Amino acid sequence: MAQNTSVSTGRLIAVPAVITLGITVLRLVGELRHWPAPWFSSAAGGGGAVVGISWLPLLFGPYFAIKLARAGLGPPSFGKAIGFSLLGLAILIAAGVTVGAAFRRPSVLVLLVMLVMLVAAFVPGMGWRQLGKTLLAYAFAARIPVLIVMCIAMQANSGRGWGTHYDAVTPQLANASFLRKFTYEALFPQMTLWIGYTVVVGALLGSVVAALMRARKPAQASA
C-alpha cells in the first residue's frame, strides 16, 4: 500500500469534532428544557443519557483507523497496536478504580491518580502512532468545549448553576468553593479521565476493526 504522509490530523478530525460539538450543544439545550429521559439527564455524571458524546469514540475510533490504514498510515503491527491499546485500558481501569475509592475524600492524591489516566492516553500511540495522535487531537477537541460549558454553568445563578449535569457536583463538594468544584468535577475529569477514555477505547476498537478488514482482503482476493 502506498504511503501518504500528507494526511492532516486537523482535517481528519474536523467533521467528527463538529458533530461532537453539535451533540454537546443539543444535550445542553435538552437539559435546560428538561427534555425526557433516557435521552437526557441532569444527574451528576450524566445519568447514562442516550444523547451524549461518551459513546462517540466507539464510532470515530474505527473511522480514524480505517482512514489512516487506507492512506498507508497503518501500524507496523496490528498485534502491537491492539496490545498497547489493551495496556492503556488496563492503566485507565486501575486508575479509575483508585479514584473511585479515594473520591469520597477529595485530595491531591485523587488529582495525581487522575493524571495517570492522561498518561494512559499516550500508550496506544506506542503501537499505532498516527491513530494515537489523531485520537488525542480529537479527544481534546471534544472535551475542551465541555470544559468551557461546565465552567460557565458552575458559576451561573450566583454559583447555584443551571440544574444540568454540567454543573452537578458530588455531595462531598456541595459547599466547596467554585475553584475546588471546578478542579475536581470539571478540569481534571475532562482533561484526564475523558481524554484517556476517548483515546484508549477509540484506539482499541479502531485497531481491531482495521485488523479485521485487513484480514478479510487476502481472503476476498483468493476467493
C-alpha positions as CSV (number, residue, x, y, z in Angstrom):
1,M,0.0,0.0,0.0
2,A,1.4,3.4,-1.0
3,Q,2.4,5.7,1.8
4,N,0.7,9.0,2.2
5,T,2.2,11.0,5.0
6,S,0.3,14.2,3.9
7,V,-2.8,13.2,5.8
8,S,-3.7,16.2,8.0
9,T,-4.8,15.4,11.5
10,G,-6.8,18.6,11.7
11,R,-8.7,17.8,8.5
12,L,-9.3,14.2,9.6
13,I,-10.9,15.2,12.9
14,A,-12.7,18.3,11.7
15,V,-16.1,16.7,10.8
16,P,-16.1,14.4,13.9
17,A,-15.3,17.4,16.1
18,V,-18.2,19.5,14.7
19,I,-20.6,16.5,15.1
20,T,-19.4,16.2,18.7
21,L,-19.8,19.9,19.4
22,G,-23.3,19.7,18.0
23,I,-24.2,16.8,20.3
24,T,-22.8,18.8,23.3
25,V,-25.0,21.8,22.4
26,L,-28.0,19.6,21.9
27,R,-27.5,18.0,25.2
28,L,-27.2,21.3,27.0
29,V,-30.4,22.6,25.4
30,G,-32.2,19.4,26.2
31,E,-31.2,19.5,29.9
32,L,-32.1,23.2,30.2
33,R,-35.5,22.5,28.7
34,H,-36.0,19.3,30.7
35,W,-36.4,17.0,27.8
36,P,-37.2,13.5,28.9
37,A,-35.1,10.5,29.9
38,P,-33.5,8.3,28.8
39,W,-32.4,10.8,26.1
40,F,-31.4,13.5,28.5
41,S,-30.4,13.6,32.2
42,S,-29.2,16.3,34.6
43,A,-27.9,13.8,37.1
44,A,-24.3,14.1,38.2
45,G,-22.1,12.3,35.7
46,G,-24.7,12.4,33.0
47,G,-27.0,9.7,34.3
48,G,-26.4,7.4,31.3
49,A,-28.3,9.7,28.9
50,V,-28.5,8.5,25.3
51,V,-27.7,11.9,24.0
52,G,-24.1,12.4,24.8
53,I,-20.6,12.2,23.5
54,S,-19.1,9.4,25.6
55,W,-20.2,6.8,23.0
56,L,-18.6,8.6,20.0
57,P,-15.1,7.0,20.4
58,L,-16.8,3.7,19.6
59,L,-17.7,5.2,16.2
60,F,-14.8,7.5,15.5
61,G,-12.1,5.2,16.6
62,P,-12.8,2.8,13.7
63,Y,-13.4,5.7,11.4
64,F,-10.0,7.2,12.0
65,A,-8.3,3.8,11.9
66,I,-9.8,2.9,8.6
67,K,-9.0,6.3,7.1
68,L,-5.4,6.0,8.2
69,A,-4.9,2.4,7.1
70,R,-6.3,3.2,3.7
71,A,-3.9,6.1,3.4
72,G,-0.9,3.8,4.1
73,L,-0.5,5.0,7.7
74,G,-1.4,1.8,9.5
75,P,0.6,0.4,12.4
76,P,3.8,-1.6,11.9
77,S,1.9,-4.5,13.6
78,F,-1.8,-4.7,14.4
79,G,-0.9,-7.1,17.2
80,K,1.2,-4.4,18.9
81,A,-1.5,-1.8,18.2
82,I,-4.1,-3.9,19.9
83,G,-1.7,-4.9,22.7
84,F,-0.7,-1.3,23.6
85,S,-4.4,-0.3,23.5
86,L,-5.2,-3.1,26.0
87,L,-2.3,-1.9,28.2
88,G,-3.7,1.6,28.1
89,L,-7.1,0.3,29.0
90,A,-5.6,-1.6,32.0
91,I,-3.9,1.5,33.2
92,L,-7.1,3.5,32.8
93,I,-9.2,1.0,34.7
94,A,-6.7,0.6,37.5
95,A,-6.5,4.4,37.9
96,G,-10.3,4.7,37.7
97,V,-10.9,2.2,40.5
98,T,-8.4,4.0,42.7
99,V,-10.0,7.4,42.0
100,G,-13.5,5.9,42.7
101,A,-12.3,4.6,46.1
102,A,-10.5,7.8,47.1
103,F,-13.0,10.4,45.8
104,R,-15.1,10.1,49.0
105,R,-12.4,12.4,50.4
106,P,-11.2,14.6,47.5
107,S,-7.5,15.3,47.9
108,V,-4.3,16.0,45.9
109,L,-3.9,12.2,45.7
110,V,-7.1,12.0,43.7
111,L,-5.7,14.5,41.2
112,L,-2.4,12.8,40.9
113,V,-4.1,9.4,40.2
114,M,-6.3,11.2,37.6
115,L,-3.1,12.3,35.8
116,V,-2.3,8.6,35.4
117,M,-5.5,8.4,33.2
118,L,-4.0,11.1,31.0
119,V,-0.8,9.0,30.8
120,A,-2.9,6.1,29.6
121,A,-4.0,8.2,26.6
122,F,-0.4,8.2,25.2
123,V,0.0,4.4,25.5
124,P,-1.9,3.3,22.3
125,G,0.3,5.6,20.2
126,M,3.2,3.4,21.1
127,G,1.6,0.7,18.9
128,W,0.0,2.9,16.3
129,R,1.5,6.4,16.3
130,Q,-0.8,8.0,13.8
131,L,-4.0,6.7,15.3
132,G,-2.9,7.7,18.8
133,K,-2.1,11.2,17.6
134,T,-5.4,11.5,15.8
135,L,-7.5,10.3,18.7
136,L,-5.6,12.5,21.1
137,A,-6.3,15.6,19.0
138,Y,-10.0,14.6,18.7
139,A,-10.3,14.0,22.4
140,F,-9.2,17.5,23.3
141,A,-11.4,18.9,20.5
142,A,-14.3,17.0,22.1
143,R,-13.7,17.8,25.7
144,I,-12.5,21.4,25.7
145,P,-16.0,22.7,24.8
146,V,-17.5,20.6,27.6
147,L,-15.0,22.1,30.0
148,I,-16.0,25.6,28.9
149,V,-19.7,24.8,29.3
150,M,-19.0,23.4,32.8
151,C,-17.0,26.5,33.8
152,I,-19.9,28.8,32.8
153,A,-22.6,26.5,34.2
154,M,-20.9,26.2,37.7
155,Q,-20.8,30.0,38.0
156,A,-24.3,30.6,36.8
157,N,-27.0,31.9,39.1
158,S,-24.5,33.1,41.7
159,G,-23.0,29.6,41.9
160,R,-26.3,27.7,42.0
161,G,-25.8,26.6,38.4
162,W,-28.3,25.7,35.7
163,G,-29.5,22.5,37.1
164,T,-27.8,20.4,34.4
165,H,-25.3,17.6,34.7
166,Y,-22.7,20.2,33.6
167,D,-22.9,21.9,37.0
168,A,-23.9,19.0,39.2
169,V,-21.4,18.0,41.8
170,T,-21.0,15.2,44.4
171,P,-22.2,15.8,47.9
172,Q,-18.6,16.0,49.2
173,L,-18.1,19.1,47.2
174,A,-21.5,20.7,47.5
175,N,-20.3,23.5,49.8
176,A,-16.8,23.9,48.3
177,S,-15.6,27.0,46.5
178,F,-16.0,27.3,42.8
179,L,-12.3,26.7,42.2
180,R,-12.4,23.5,44.1
181,K,-15.6,22.3,42.5
182,F,-14.2,23.1,39.0
183,T,-10.9,21.4,39.6
184,Y,-12.3,18.1,40.9
185,E,-15.5,17.9,38.9
186,A,-14.6,19.5,35.6
187,L,-10.9,20.3,34.9
188,F,-9.3,17.1,35.9
189,P,-12.0,14.6,34.9
190,Q,-12.4,16.2,31.4
191,M,-8.7,16.7,30.8
192,T,-7.5,13.3,32.2
193,L,-10.2,10.6,32.6
194,W,-12.2,11.5,29.5
195,I,-9.1,12.1,27.3
196,G,-7.7,8.8,28.4
197,Y,-11.1,7.0,27.8
198,T,-11.5,8.6,24.3
199,V,-8.1,7.6,23.1
200,V,-7.9,4.1,24.6
201,V,-11.4,3.0,23.7
202,G,-11.1,4.5,20.2
203,A,-7.7,3.0,19.6
204,L,-8.7,-0.4,20.8
205,L,-11.8,-0.7,18.8
206,G,-10.2,1.0,15.8
207,S,-7.2,-1.3,15.8
208,V,-9.5,-4.4,16.0
209,V,-11.7,-3.2,13.2
210,A,-8.8,-2.2,10.9
211,A,-7.1,-5.6,11.6
212,L,-10.2,-7.5,10.7
213,M,-10.7,-5.5,7.5
214,R,-7.1,-6.2,6.5
215,A,-7.5,-9.9,7.3
216,R,-10.6,-10.1,5.0
217,K,-8.8,-8.6,2.0
218,P,-6.5,-11.6,1.3
219,A,-9.4,-13.9,1.7
220,Q,-11.5,-12.0,-0.7
221,A,-8.6,-11.8,-3.2
222,S,-8.2,-15.6,-3.1
223,A,-11.9,-16.4,-3.4
